[in-house]
Amino acid sequence: MQEKLKDLVARATEEAKNIKNEADYLNIKSKFLGKKSELSELMSSIKLMSTEDKKKFGPLFNKIKNEFEELFSKKLEEAENVNDKLTFDPTLPISEDHGSLHPVTIVGREVTNILKDMGFMIFTGPEMDNEYYNFEALNVPKTHPARDMQDTYWLDNGMLLRTQTSSVQNRAMKKYGAPLRVCAPGRCFRNEDLDASHENTFFQLEGMVIDENISISNLIYTMEGMLKEVFKKDIKVRLRPGFFPFTEPGFELDCSCTICDGKGCSTCKNSGWIELCPCGMIHPNVLEEGGIDSTKYSGFAFGLGLTRLAMMKYKINDIRVLNSGDLRHLEGFNVR
């Protein structure tokens, strides 16, 4: 046993010299300290030892483990110090330019702050999800034709990239129950044909209110109040009937296009309106699936398009600009 440990220490000391960056550090740490490492296997054998050997090797194992952790961390720190010296040039001129937040980030923060003032809590969910949370928990079984409405990105591991922030609804209901006010901002993905108003990667904010005697008027009041705060003025909105398996009834909430002032342009497809927010009263099946008594509670939900909201607020006429990575656009919007 002592020879094995002596050899292990020698190999670890030698390989630690190869730590040049964080990736090297993590690989070597996993090799010598991970769950399947040789040291871990030796430590697990202590239960088979005699009482005398346990007293002898137990402290020794811990000592070696601590020495490895200290050694690897020290080598990483040394490597980072060397890299800093190689990359930092004190003679370079100092730039006075300041970074700026992305327009979608700013709008997202504004909306969540407004909703928090209304009593909403912030909730998050994974971008890589499964069929249950993205579809089935939302009253969309495998055979439902509504699945064809969303061209989903399926992954090799059987998971999917969520098509909507509505995938957090079931999680929130099961975790907090009712009454409930929750909003969940996040990124979504759909295999869309790109144009001035459609992208395959976009940001939404899911909002959900569940309580006794909730009605459509509560939904309209919340949306109008929130949009007024975002735009700092009254915004003309309209509700159109819309079909969503997870709402009953369902609506499309549109706002007057701020880019053309409702006259018609390529962004609003010459309609004067921008589709901003699918919404409606939560379907009883969705409430029951989330463990909520639909005979006692009702609620509304909405999926606010943060990307389109940013376009409307900052008069960005092409959604593709927001994912372009072109810093000139951020400077042009002058938002920080």
Residue pairs with C-beta under 8 A, 6 or more apart in sequence:
1 42
1 53
1 57
4 42
5 42
5 60
5 64
8 32
8 38
8 39
8 42
8 64
9 64
9 67
12 28
12 32
12 68
12 71
13 71
15 28
15 31
15 32
16 28
16 71
16 72
16 75
17 75
18 24
18 28
19 25
19 28
19 72
19 75
19 76
19 79
20 79
21 76
21 79
21 80
21 83
22 76
24 76
24 79
25 72
25 73
25 75
25 76
25 79
28 72
29 68
29 69
29 72
30 37
31 37
32 38
32 39
32 68
32 72
33 39
33 40
33 65
33 68
33 69
33 72
34 40
39 61
39 64
39 65
39 68
42 61
43 61
43 65
46 53
46 54
46 57
46 58
46 61
49 57
98 336
100 330
100 331
100 333
100 334
100 335
100 336
101 335
101 336
102 322
102 330
103 310
103 313
103 314
103 316
103 322
103 330
103 333
103 335
104 203
104 306
104 307
104 310
104 322
106 310
106 335
107 230
107 306
107 309
107 310
107 313
108 185
108 203
108 205
108 306
110 229
110 230
111 183
111 185
111 205
111 226
111 230
111 304
111 306
111 309
112 120
112 122
112 183
112 185
112 205
114 225
114 226
114 229
114 230
115 183
115 207
115 226
116 122
118 181
118 222
118 225
118 226
119 181
120 181
120 182
120 183
120 207
120 209
121 176
121 181
121 182
121 183
122 182
122 183
122 184
122 185
123 168
123 171
123 172
123 182
123 183
123 184
124 168
124 184
124 185
124 186
125 133
125 162
125 165
125 167
125 168
125 171
125 184
125 186
126 162
127 161
127 162
127 186
127 187
127 188
127 189
128 155
128 159
128 160
128 161
128 162
129 159
129 160
129 161
129 162
129 167
130 158
130 159
130 160
131 142
131 160
132 170
133 162
133 167
133 168
133 170
133 171
134 152
134 160
134 162
134 163
134 164
134 166
134 167
135 141
135 142
135 144
135 147
136 142
137 167
137 169
137 170
137 286
137 289
137 290
138 166
138 167
138 169
138 170
138 245
138 246
138 286
139 245
139 246
139 283
139 285
139 286
139 289
140 146
140 147
140 245
140 246
144 245
146 243
146 244
146 245
150 163
150 164
150 190
151 190
151 191
151 192
152 160
152 161
152 163
152 190
152 191
153 160
153 161
153 189
153 190
153 191
154 160
155 161
161 188
161 189
162 186
162 188
162 189
163 188
163 189
163 190
164 188
164 204
164 206
164 303
165 184
165 185
165 186
165 188
165 204
165 205
165 206
165 303
166 206
166 246
166 301
166 303
168 182
168 184
168 186
168 206
169 206
169 208
169 246
169 282
169 286
169 290
169 301
170 286
170 289
170 290
172 180
172 182
172 184
172 208
172 290
173 180
173 210
173 287
173 290
173 291
173 292
174 290
174 291
176 182
177 291
177 292
178 210
178 211
178 292
178 293
178 296
178 297
178 299
179 210
179 211
179 212
179 297
180 208
180 209
180 210
180 211
180 299
181 208
181 209
181 210
182 206
182 207
182 208
183 205
183 206
183 207
183 208
184 205
184 206
184 207
185 203
185 204
185 205
185 206
185 306
186 203
186 204
186 205
186 206
187 201
187 202
187 203
188 201
188 202
188 203
188 204
189 200
189 201
190 200
190 202
191 200
192 198
192 199
192 200
194 200
194 320
196 266
196 267
196 317
196 318
196 319
196 320
197 267
197 268
197 269
197 274
197 308
197 311
197 319
198 319
199 307
199 319
199 320
199 322
199 323
201 323
202 305
202 306
202 307
202 308
202 319
203 305
203 306
203 307
204 303
204 304
204 305
204 306
204 307
205 303
205 304
205 306
206 301
206 302
206 303
206 304
207 222
207 301
207 302
207 303
207 304
208 282
208 299
208 300
208 301
208 302
209 218
209 219
209 222
209 299
209 300
209 301
210 282
210 287
210 292
210 297
210 298
210 299
211 297
211 298
211 299
212 296
212 297
212 298
213 298
214 281
214 297
214 298
214 299
214 300
215 281
215 298
216 249
216 281
216 300
218 300
219 279
219 280
219 281
219 300
219 302
220 239
222 300
223 237
223 253
223 277
223 279
223 302
224 235
224 237
227 235
227 237
227 255
228 234
228 235
230 309
230 313
231 258
231 312
231 313
235 255
235 256
235 258
236 255
236 256
236 262
237 253
237 254
237 255
237 256
237 276
238 253
238 254
238 273
239 251
239 252
239 253
240 251
240 252
240 253
240 254
241 249
241 250
241 251
241 252
242 250
242 251
242 252
242 278
242 280
243 250
244 250
244 278
244 280
245 283
246 282
246 283
246 286
246 301
247 278
247 279
247 280
247 281
247 282
247 283
247 301
248 280
248 281
248 282
248 283
248 284
249 280
249 281
250 278
250 279
250 280
250 281
251 278
251 279
251 280
252 275
252 277
252 278
252 279
253 276
253 277
253 278
253 279
253 302
254 273
254 274
254 275
254 276
255 273
255 274
255 276
255 312
256 262
256 272
256 273
256 274
257 263
257 264
257 265
257 267
257 268
257 271
257 272
257 273
257 274
257 312
258 312
258 313
258 315
259 265
259 267
259 268
259 311
259 312
259 315
259 316
259 317
260 267
260 268
260 272
262 272
262 273
263 272
264 270
264 271
264 272
265 317
266 317
267 274
267 311
267 317
267 318
268 274
274 308
274 311
274 312
275 305
275 308
276 304
276 305
276 308
276 309
276 312
277 302
277 303
277 304
277 305
278 302
278 303
279 300
279 301
279 302
279 303
280 300
280 301
280 302
281 298
281 299
281 300
282 298
282 299
282 300
282 301
284 294
285 294
287 293
287 294
287 297
287 298
287 299
288 294
292 299
307 319
307 322
308 319
310 316
310 322
311 317
311 319
311 322
314 333
314 335
316 322
316 333
321 329
322 329
